[in-house]
Amino acid sequence: MELIELDKTFWIVIIILGLWELVWKGIALWKAGRNNHLVWFILILILNTVAILPIIYLVLLKTKRLSSYDK
């Protein structure tokens, strides 16, 4: 019984992390694309960081540190 419960818990955690990553990655990719930040777009698209990289990008974008960044 423990193995079955552990398996369910594992899949629930994986699904939650996947949805978490999908939401943050989608928002960050949208903003990077609209702001022509090609390097950020590629990094966010390729790397799976459980939403850490997209959140960093969005925080930096919000503070306008990337506004003068060129392609």
Buried (B, 14 or more C-beta within 10 A) or exposed (E): EEEEEEEEEEEEEEEEEEEEBEEBBEBBBEBBBEBEBEEBBEBBEEEEBEBEBBBBBBEBBEEEEBEEBEE
